[in-house]
Amino acid sequence: MTYLVLFLGVCFVLGGLAVASNPSPYYGVVGLVLASVMGCGWLLSLGVSFVSLVLFMVYLGGMLVVFVYSVALAADPFPEGWGEWPVVVYGVGLVLVLGVGLGVGEFGGWKFGLGTVDSEGVMSVRLDFSGVALFYSCGVGMFLVAGWGLLLTLFVVLELVRGLSRGAIRAV
Amino acid sequence: MSPTHLSFYSAFALSSLGLAFHRTHLISALLCLESMMLSMYIALSIWPVENQAASFTLMPVLMLTFSACEAGVGLAMLVASTRTHGSDHLHNLNLLQC
């Protein structure tokens, strides 16, 4: 149990490596799901459960579902696997570049330890709940800008996929 | 460097290298972009926990909003390129080739 957070961090990096060196977009999506599940578990073990669940719902449940069916649209019918030589060379090369970068840069030793998320005092509120709730009070400008940006993105996407004929539903 | 910082820093570096060296599909590059956004989200979430500053927990949620916008637009461009060129292979996008 001592090394659980370290294990989650290592699996997060392995998921990122799987996305970067993917033989086919199917495996890239698997790596992204692995990385986001590990990242959510990591945030949960730190105590910030709200941002972890936001990541699960918005990222995994919303964005990755859309990515999965776009991959089904765009990827090869007969993909390469993990055991092919170019993919292995690619993965090892990426890890080597990362290792060289860490070795050349300054690595001043390991530092351990993190703070906690419960505030003490009369009102016990969690750090992330009280922070994100500021969206509705002080940060209402950011909230409105984000909402406006999302609405604008909807129209941008509809305009990009309009094509020559009218109508939104079309076979590719 | 603490192991947590090393984790999301390496994941970000690996995904940006994967974006730079994308090979056949446009959607592999979009997936690497998503992985970069994920590691940035984790980094922005861990920072207020370490510094005990509650109001900075707004930032990962705001970043996720704009990253969702960006993912949607990227996928719309993928669909547009599949409609025009028949596939999303990157060697089809050769307008600037001499």
Interface residues (C-beta under 8 A of the other chain):
Chain A: V5 L6 G9 V10 F12 V13 G15 G16 L17 V19 A20 S21 N22 S24 P25 G28 V29 G31 L32 A35 S36 G39 W42 L43 L46 G47 V48 F50 V51 S52 V54 L55 V58 Y59 G62 M63 L64 V66 F67 S70 V71 L73 A74 A75 Y90 L94 V97 L98 G101 L102 F107 G108 W110 K111 F112 G113 L114 G115 T116 V117 S119 L127 D128 S130 G131 V132 L134 F135 C138 G139 M142 A146 G149 L150 T153 L154 V156 V157 L160 V161 G163 V172
Chain B: M1 S2 P3 T4 L6 S7 F8 S10 A11 F12 A13 L14 S15 L17 G18 L19 F21 H25 L26 I27 S28 L30 L31 C32 E34 S35 L38 S39 Y41 I42 S45 I46 P48 V49 E50 N51 Q52 A54 S55 F56 T57 L58 P60 V61 L62 L64 T65 F66 S67 A68 C69 A71 G72 V73 L75 A76 M77 L78 V79 A80 T82 R83 S87 D88
